[in-house]
Amino acid sequence: MRCSILPLLASLALGGPPITGAAADGDRPNFVVILADDLGYGDLACYGNPDVRTPHLDRFASEGIRFTDCYAAAANCSPSRTGLMTGRNPWRVGIHNWIPMLSPMHVKEGEITVATLLSRAGYDTCHSGKWHLNGNFNLPGQPQPSDHGFHHWFSTQNNALPNHHNPYNFVRDGIPAGPLQGYSADLVANEAIDWLRGGRDLEKPFFLFVCFHEPHEPIASDERFTRQYARFEDPSQQAHHGNITQMDAAFGRLMAELDSLGLRDNTLVFFTSDNGPAITAKHPYGSAGPLRDKKGAIWEGGIRVPGMLRWPGHAEPGLECPEPVCGVDLLPTLCDITGIEPPKDRPIDGTSLLPLLNGGTLQRKEPLYWHFLRAKSEVKVALREGDWKIVARIDHPDLKPSGGITDEDVTVNKTAELTGFELYNLRKDIGETTDRQKDETARFEGMKEMLLKKYHEVREESPVWPAWEWPKYESQRIVWPDYQPLRKPPI
């Protein structure tokens, strides 16, 4: 499969000499990566949602490439963000689940992030929004955003608390910001805009990583956006859809700021989500579109997400690309564009997308792979090669839902074996309804062998964490908005 691109990349290592860290700063592109939280494959109008209004993201999709087969690196938040930042399967890094506050689990200082690589090459860097790569956030003993390459950061450990409205748990460059007025989507966008205007080194190219909290629960949305959905009886549905529209508006302001500062033409912008929709008892209105299951699952609904890339003069406007791409591809892609040498002392699971953008085909050395033994689905691992996806179970009962780390976690992580394999043709069966292993015997056996090899390789590299009892720090501090008691169960 091919995605075409306008032939204007000679200055960026395609028709001429590669750009390196020594190239003139004015020649190097800026990068903005924007991550939504629990935004499902079917939650945007440009991905087929008939109800949710997302005019700014819809326009953005028309200005660049919309990927139909874009994947998160994992089925929930911390592992997915880890893959995006390191280019590595999060299980290799030791991020086995979402990270609660005070957890010993974290992305270790020895891991190399895309922000670290770009910072070393002369880029200014900023993180605004949800971090979720450590438990001891803004506490001693674990790396903070500044230790992973971000010169400026305005971040929360996990969710905005007590909810999206008037949060009090943001930290700016190691100093608690205190109680803030407004909604988290606006606060995160405002910080990014302020940094673009004057907080950064204007003589350097930049990498901006914006991590919205929306539409992760507990959802709180400005009435300006919820009233757009007054036709829906359930206030929870109004809040959910309004939350996405509110994030869309914040995204639109950020894109407008790039335009007003004259940064549009030399800035690659990538928008995606950390995992599929969290369809919960309190907020059951997220959409995975035609995909099977939701956040936490290794089925497509848990890992396939919206993905859009704009790079004026380079990425062809309005292009729809069916090539499978993944969060782990970000690091090698930005390294390829800038000429930065990616790490050679560890496996990098992603592949540079630059050949694909240049109208060629993407040649992966290894198929895309997911490894999540705490998955809420019965299948825990998956591998995709071309149109085909193989999944497998483990020979152990499901681990009980928890943010803690148990002795059972350690045992399962290092001893569980694969069983219960199934094979699907995603091009013909996007809903994963028909197991094809019996009529595709040779393909099934070949992909099963690849899956087993990758599973044991990743399991061997993965660190083991000490047992830790989850204190439920966050759940004790959440305040559910007033609409919640009024909510009626969906019919």
C-alpha positions as CSV (number, residue, x, y, z in Angstrom):
1,M,0.0,0.0,0.0
2,R,1.2,3.5,-0.8
3,C,0.5,7.0,0.4
4,S,1.5,9.7,-2.0
5,I,3.2,13.0,-1.1
6,L,4.1,16.2,-2.9
7,P,7.7,16.2,-4.2
8,L,9.0,19.0,-2.0
9,L,11.3,17.1,0.3
10,A,14.7,17.6,-1.3
11,S,15.7,19.9,1.6
12,L,14.6,17.2,4.0
13,A,16.7,14.2,3.2
14,L,14.7,12.7,0.4
15,G,16.1,14.0,-2.8
16,G,19.3,15.5,-1.4
17,P,21.7,15.1,1.5
18,P,20.1,14.2,4.8
19,I,19.5,16.8,7.5
20,T,21.6,16.2,10.6
21,G,21.8,17.8,14.0
22,A,24.4,20.1,12.5
23,A,22.1,21.5,9.9
24,A,21.0,25.1,10.1
25,D,18.2,25.5,12.6
26,G,16.1,27.4,10.1
27,D,16.2,24.4,7.8
28,R,14.9,21.9,10.3
29,P,11.1,21.4,10.7
30,N,9.3,21.9,14.0
31,F,7.2,19.0,15.4
32,V,3.9,19.2,17.3
33,V,2.4,15.9,18.6
34,I,-1.1,16.1,20.0
35,L,-2.6,13.2,22.0
36,A,-6.2,12.8,23.1
37,D,-7.1,10.6,26.0
38,D,-9.6,7.8,25.5
39,L,-10.7,9.1,22.2
40,G,-12.2,6.2,20.2
41,Y,-11.8,5.4,16.5
42,G,-15.4,6.4,15.9
43,D,-15.5,9.5,18.1
44,L,-14.7,12.1,15.4
45,A,-16.9,13.3,12.6
46,C,-14.0,12.8,10.1
47,Y,-14.0,9.1,11.2
48,G,-17.7,8.7,10.7
49,N,-19.4,9.9,13.9
50,P,-22.8,11.3,13.0
51,D,-23.4,13.2,16.3
52,V,-20.1,14.7,17.6
53,R,-19.1,18.0,16.2
54,T,-15.3,18.3,15.5
55,P,-15.0,21.0,12.9
56,H,-11.3,21.9,13.6
57,L,-10.1,18.3,13.5
58,D,-12.2,17.6,10.4
59,R,-10.5,20.6,8.7
60,F,-7.1,19.3,9.8
61,A,-7.9,15.9,8.3
62,S,-8.6,17.5,5.0
63,E,-5.2,19.4,5.1
64,G,-3.1,16.3,5.4
65,I,-3.1,12.6,5.7
66,R,-5.9,10.7,7.5
67,F,-4.7,7.2,8.5
68,T,-7.5,4.6,8.4
69,D,-5.3,2.0,10.2
70,C,-3.5,4.0,12.9
71,Y,-2.7,2.2,16.1
72,A,-1.8,3.1,19.7
73,A,1.2,1.3,21.1
74,A,-1.0,-0.3,23.7
75,A,-4.6,-0.6,24.9
76,N,-4.4,1.9,27.8
77,C,-2.7,5.1,28.8
78,S,0.8,4.7,30.3
79,P,1.9,1.9,28.1
80,S,0.7,3.7,25.0
81,R,2.5,6.9,25.9
82,T,5.6,4.9,26.6
83,G,5.6,3.4,23.1
84,L,5.0,6.8,21.5
85,M,7.9,8.4,23.4
86,T,10.5,5.6,23.1
87,G,9.7,3.8,19.9
88,R,9.7,0.6,21.9
89,N,7.0,-1.9,22.8
90,P,6.0,-0.7,26.3
91,W,6.3,-4.2,27.8
92,R,10.1,-4.0,27.0
93,V,10.3,-0.8,29.0
94,G,8.4,-2.3,32.0
95,I,5.2,-0.4,31.6
96,H,2.7,-3.2,32.1
97,N,-0.4,-1.1,33.0
98,W,-1.6,2.4,33.7
99,I,0.6,4.0,36.4
100,P,-1.2,5.2,39.6
101,M,0.2,8.0,41.7
102,L,3.1,6.7,43.9
103,S,3.5,3.5,42.0
104,P,7.1,2.2,41.6
105,M,6.4,1.6,37.9
106,H,8.0,4.3,35.7
107,V,9.9,4.9,32.5
108,K,13.5,4.5,33.7
109,E,16.1,7.2,33.2
110,G,18.1,4.9,30.9
111,E,15.3,4.9,28.3
112,I,15.8,7.4,25.5
113,T,12.8,9.4,24.4
114,V,12.2,11.3,21.2
115,A,12.3,14.5,23.3
116,T,15.7,13.6,24.6
117,L,17.0,12.9,21.1
118,L,15.6,16.2,19.7
119,S,16.9,18.2,22.7
120,R,20.4,16.8,22.2
121,A,20.2,17.8,18.6
122,G,19.4,21.5,19.4
123,Y,15.6,21.5,19.6
124,D,13.7,23.3,22.3
125,T,11.0,21.1,23.9
126,C,7.8,21.4,25.8
127,H,5.2,19.0,27.3
128,S,1.8,20.3,28.2
129,G,-0.9,18.1,29.7
130,K,-1.1,14.6,31.0
131,W,2.3,12.9,31.6
132,H,1.6,9.4,33.1
133,L,5.0,8.0,32.7
134,N,5.9,7.8,36.4
135,G,4.3,7.2,39.8
136,N,6.4,9.5,41.9
137,F,5.4,12.5,39.9
138,N,7.3,15.6,41.0
139,L,8.8,13.5,43.8
140,P,12.3,12.2,44.3
141,G,13.3,8.7,43.1
142,Q,11.9,8.7,39.5
143,P,12.6,10.7,36.4
144,Q,10.4,13.7,35.7
145,P,9.5,15.2,32.3
146,S,12.7,17.3,32.5
147,D,14.8,14.1,32.8
148,H,13.2,12.7,29.6
149,G,14.1,15.7,27.4
150,F,11.5,18.4,28.1
151,H,13.0,21.8,28.8
152,H,9.5,23.2,29.8
153,W,6.7,21.2,31.2
154,F,3.2,21.9,32.5
155,S,1.9,18.5,33.5
156,T,-0.3,16.3,35.6
157,Q,0.7,12.8,36.7
158,N,-2.5,11.3,35.3
159,N,-6.0,12.9,35.2
160,A,-6.8,16.5,35.9
161,L,-8.2,16.6,39.5
162,P,-10.8,16.8,40.8
163,N,-12.0,16.7,37.2
164,H,-11.5,18.7,34.0
165,H,-12.9,21.9,35.7
166,N,-10.7,24.0,37.9
167,P,-7.9,21.5,38.3
168,Y,-5.4,21.9,41.1
169,N,-2.8,19.2,40.3
170,F,-0.8,20.8,37.4
171,V,2.9,21.2,38.0
172,R,5.0,23.7,36.0
173,D,8.7,22.9,35.8
174,G,8.7,21.2,39.2
175,I,6.6,23.9,41.0
176,P,2.9,23.1,41.7
177,A,0.7,25.5,39.8
178,G,-2.0,25.4,42.5
179,P,-5.7,25.7,42.0
180,L,-6.4,26.9,38.4
181,Q,-9.6,28.4,36.9
182,G,-11.0,27.0,33.8
183,Y,-11.1,23.7,31.9
184,S,-8.1,21.4,31.4
185,A,-8.4,21.5,27.6
186,D,-8.1,25.3,27.6
187,L,-5.4,25.3,30.2
188,V,-3.3,22.8,28.3
189,A,-3.7,24.7,25.0
190,N,-3.1,28.0,26.6
191,E,0.2,26.8,28.1
192,A,1.3,25.5,24.7
193,I,0.3,28.8,23.0
194,D,2.1,30.9,25.6
195,W,5.2,28.8,25.1
196,L,5.1,29.2,21.3
197,R,4.7,32.9,21.6
198,G,7.5,33.6,24.0
199,G,8.5,30.8,26.3
200,R,10.7,28.9,23.8
201,D,14.0,29.8,22.3
202,L,13.0,31.5,19.1
203,E,16.3,30.7,17.5
204,K,15.8,27.0,17.7
205,P,13.4,24.5,16.1
206,F,10.9,23.0,18.6
207,F,9.2,19.8,19.6
208,L,5.8,20.4,21.4
209,F,4.0,17.5,23.0
210,V,0.4,18.4,23.9
211,C,-1.5,15.7,25.9
212,F,-5.2,16.6,26.4
213,H,-7.1,14.9,29.2
214,E,-10.2,14.7,27.2
215,P,-12.5,12.8,27.0
216,H,-11.1,10.6,29.9
217,E,-13.5,10.5,32.8
218,P,-14.4,12.1,35.2
219,I,-15.7,14.3,32.4
220,A,-16.5,18.0,33.0
221,S,-17.5,20.1,30.1
222,D,-18.2,23.8,29.6
223,E,-21.9,24.5,29.1
224,R,-20.9,26.3,25.8
225,F,-20.2,22.8,24.4
226,T,-22.7,20.6,26.2
227,R,-25.6,22.7,25.1
228,Q,-24.7,21.8,21.5
229,Y,-26.0,18.3,22.4
230,A,-29.2,19.3,24.2
231,R,-31.2,17.0,21.9
232,F,-29.8,14.1,23.9
233,E,-31.7,13.3,27.0
234,D,-28.8,12.0,29.1
235,P,-26.6,14.7,30.6
236,S,-23.7,12.2,30.5
237,Q,-24.0,12.0,26.8
238,Q,-24.1,15.7,26.5
239,A,-21.0,16.0,28.7
240,H,-19.1,13.3,26.7
241,H,-19.8,14.7,23.3
242,G,-19.3,18.3,24.5
243,N,-16.0,17.3,26.0
244,I,-14.7,16.1,22.6
245,T,-16.0,19.3,21.0
246,Q,-14.3,21.4,23.7
247,M,-11.0,19.6,23.0
248,D,-11.6,20.2,19.3
249,A,-12.0,23.9,19.9
250,A,-8.7,24.0,22.0
251,F,-7.0,22.1,19.2
252,G,-8.3,24.7,16.7
253,R,-6.9,27.6,18.8
254,L,-3.5,25.9,18.8
255,M,-3.5,25.4,15.1
256,A,-4.6,29.0,14.6
257,E,-1.7,30.1,16.7
258,L,0.8,28.2,14.5
259,D,-0.7,30.1,11.6
260,S,-0.5,33.5,13.2
261,L,3.1,33.0,14.2
262,G,4.0,32.0,10.7
263,L,5.0,28.4,11.8
264,R,2.5,26.4,9.8
265,D,4.6,25.7,6.7
266,N,7.6,24.4,8.6
267,T,5.8,22.4,11.2
268,L,4.8,18.7,11.1
269,V,1.7,18.2,13.2
270,F,0.5,14.7,14.2
271,F,-2.8,14.1,16.1
272,T,-3.8,10.7,17.6
273,S,-5.2,9.1,20.7
274,D,-3.7,7.0,23.4
275,N,-6.2,4.1,23.1
276,G,-9.7,3.2,22.2
277,P,-12.8,4.6,23.9
278,A,-13.5,4.0,27.6
279,I,-17.1,2.9,27.4
280,T,-18.0,2.8,31.1
281,A,-21.0,2.7,33.3
282,K,-20.8,6.4,34.0
283,H,-19.9,7.4,30.4
284,P,-21.0,4.7,27.9
285,Y,-21.0,7.0,24.9
286,G,-17.5,6.6,23.4
287,S,-17.4,5.0,20.0
288,A,-15.0,2.5,18.4
289,G,-17.0,2.7,15.2
290,P,-17.1,-0.6,13.4
291,L,-14.3,-2.1,15.6
292,R,-14.6,-4.8,18.2
293,D,-14.4,-3.9,21.9
294,K,-13.0,-0.8,23.6
295,K,-10.1,0.6,25.7
296,G,-8.1,-2.1,27.5
297,A,-8.7,-4.7,24.8
298,I,-6.3,-6.1,22.3
299,W,-9.2,-6.3,19.8
300,E,-9.2,-3.5,17.3
301,G,-11.5,-1.3,19.3
302,G,-8.9,-1.0,22.1
303,I,-5.9,-0.2,19.9
304,R,-6.9,1.3,16.6
305,V,-7.3,5.0,17.0
306,P,-7.7,8.2,14.9
307,G,-4.4,9.4,13.3
308,M,-3.9,12.5,11.2
309,L,-0.7,14.1,10.0
310,R,-0.3,17.6,8.4
311,W,2.9,18.9,6.9
312,P,2.3,21.7,4.4
313,G,4.2,21.2,1.2
314,H,5.1,17.7,2.1
315,A,2.0,15.6,3.1
316,E,-0.6,15.6,0.4
317,P,-3.8,17.3,1.5
318,G,-6.9,15.1,1.8
319,L,-5.1,11.8,1.4
320,E,-6.6,8.7,3.1
321,C,-3.9,6.2,3.9
322,P,-4.7,2.5,4.6
323,E,-1.1,1.5,5.6
324,P,-1.0,0.3,9.2
325,V,1.0,2.8,11.3
326,C,1.6,2.9,15.1
327,G,2.7,5.2,17.9
328,V,6.0,3.4,18.1
329,D,6.7,4.8,14.6
330,L,7.0,8.4,15.8
331,L,10.6,8.2,17.2
332,P,12.1,6.6,14.1
333,T,10.1,8.9,11.8
334,L,11.3,12.1,13.5
335,C,14.9,10.7,13.6
336,D,14.7,10.0,9.9
337,I,13.4,13.5,9.0
338,T,16.1,15.3,11.1
339,G,19.0,12.9,10.4
340,I,19.3,12.1,14.1
341,E,20.8,8.7,14.8
342,P,18.2,6.5,16.6
343,P,19.4,4.4,19.6
344,K,21.4,1.4,18.4
345,D,22.0,-0.3,21.8
346,R,18.3,-1.5,22.2
347,P,15.5,-2.8,20.0
348,I,13.4,-0.1,18.4
349,D,10.1,-1.6,17.4
350,G,8.8,1.3,15.3
351,T,9.6,2.0,11.6
352,S,10.2,5.4,9.9
353,L,7.1,6.5,8.0
354,L,9.1,8.8,5.7
355,P,9.3,6.3,2.8
356,L,5.6,5.9,3.0
357,L,5.0,9.6,3.0
358,N,7.3,9.9,0.0
359,G,5.0,7.7,-2.1
360,G,6.9,4.5,-1.5
361,T,5.9,1.4,0.4
362,L,6.6,0.8,4.1
363,Q,9.0,-2.0,4.7
364,R,8.8,-3.2,8.3
365,K,11.6,-5.4,9.6
366,E,9.2,-6.7,12.2
367,P,5.4,-6.8,12.2
368,L,3.4,-4.5,14.6
369,Y,3.0,-6.2,17.9
370,W,1.0,-5.7,21.1
371,H,1.7,-7.3,24.5
372,F,-0.7,-6.6,27.4
373,L,-1.3,-9.3,29.9
374,R,-3.7,-7.2,31.9
375,A,-5.9,-6.7,28.8
376,K,-9.6,-6.7,29.6
377,S,-10.2,-8.8,26.5
378,E,-9.6,-12.6,26.6
379,V,-6.8,-12.2,24.1
380,K,-3.6,-10.6,25.5
381,V,-1.2,-10.4,22.6
382,A,-1.5,-9.6,18.9
383,L,0.6,-9.2,15.8
384,R,-0.3,-7.6,12.5
385,E,1.3,-8.3,9.2
386,G,-0.2,-6.7,6.2
387,D,-4.0,-7.2,6.3
388,W,-3.7,-10.1,8.7
389,K,-3.8,-10.1,12.5
390,I,-3.1,-13.0,14.8
391,V,-4.2,-12.9,18.5
392,A,-3.6,-15.2,21.4
393,R,-4.6,-15.9,25.0
394,I,-2.4,-16.9,27.9
395,D,-2.6,-20.1,29.9
396,H,-3.5,-18.3,33.1
397,P,-6.7,-16.9,34.5
398,D,-7.3,-13.2,34.0
399,L,-5.5,-11.0,36.4
400,K,-7.9,-9.1,38.6
401,P,-8.4,-5.4,37.7
402,S,-6.0,-3.3,39.7
403,G,-3.6,-0.4,39.6
404,G,-1.3,-2.3,42.0
405,I,1.4,-4.8,41.4
406,T,1.0,-8.3,42.9
407,D,3.2,-11.3,43.2
408,E,0.8,-12.9,40.6
409,D,1.7,-10.1,38.2
410,V,5.4,-11.1,38.4
411,T,4.7,-14.7,37.9
412,V,2.4,-14.2,35.0
413,N,4.6,-11.7,33.3
414,K,7.6,-14.1,33.3
415,T,5.9,-17.6,33.0
416,A,2.6,-17.4,31.1
417,E,2.6,-19.1,27.7
418,L,0.4,-18.5,24.7
419,T,-2.6,-20.5,23.8
420,G,-6.0,-20.0,22.0
421,F,-4.7,-18.5,18.7
422,E,-7.0,-16.9,16.2
423,L,-6.4,-15.3,12.8
424,Y,-8.3,-12.4,11.1
425,N,-8.3,-10.6,7.8
426,L,-8.8,-7.0,8.8
427,R,-9.2,-5.7,5.3
428,K,-12.3,-7.9,4.8
429,D,-13.4,-8.3,8.4
430,I,-12.7,-5.1,10.3
431,G,-15.0,-6.3,13.1
432,E,-12.9,-9.4,13.8
433,T,-15.8,-11.8,13.5
434,T,-14.4,-14.8,11.6
435,D,-11.4,-16.8,12.6
436,R,-9.6,-17.8,9.4
437,Q,-6.9,-20.2,10.7
438,K,-8.5,-23.3,9.3
439,D,-8.7,-22.0,5.7
440,E,-5.3,-20.1,5.9
441,T,-3.2,-22.9,7.4
442,A,0.2,-21.9,6.1
443,R,-0.3,-18.2,6.9
444,F,-1.6,-19.1,10.4
445,E,1.4,-21.3,11.2
446,G,3.8,-18.7,9.9
447,M,2.3,-15.8,11.9
448,K,1.9,-18.0,15.0
449,E,5.6,-18.7,14.9
450,M,6.4,-15.0,14.5
451,L,4.0,-14.2,17.4
452,L,5.6,-16.8,19.7
453,K,9.1,-15.5,18.9
454,K,8.2,-11.9,19.6
455,Y,6.3,-12.8,22.8
456,H,9.3,-14.6,24.3
457,E,11.7,-11.9,23.2
458,V,9.7,-9.0,24.7
459,R,8.9,-11.1,27.9
460,E,12.6,-11.7,28.4
461,E,13.6,-8.0,28.2
462,S,10.8,-6.7,30.4
463,P,11.8,-5.6,33.9
464,V,10.1,-6.9,37.0
465,W,8.7,-4.5,39.6
466,P,8.3,-5.1,43.3
467,A,4.9,-5.9,44.6
468,W,3.0,-2.7,45.5
469,E,-0.4,-2.2,47.1
470,W,-2.5,0.5,45.3
471,P,-3.6,3.2,47.7
472,K,-6.2,4.6,45.3
473,Y,-4.8,8.1,45.7
474,E,-6.7,9.5,42.7
475,S,-10.1,7.8,43.2
476,Q,-10.2,9.4,46.7
477,R,-9.7,12.9,45.1
478,I,-12.1,12.7,42.1
479,V,-15.2,14.8,42.2
480,W,-17.9,13.7,39.8
481,P,-19.7,16.6,38.2
482,D,-23.3,17.4,39.2
483,Y,-24.8,15.8,36.1
484,Q,-23.8,12.4,37.3
485,P,-26.6,11.6,39.7
486,L,-29.1,12.7,37.1
487,R,-27.9,10.2,34.6
488,K,-30.3,7.5,33.4
489,P,-29.0,4.1,32.2
490,P,-28.9,3.8,28.4
491,I,-31.8,1.7,26.9
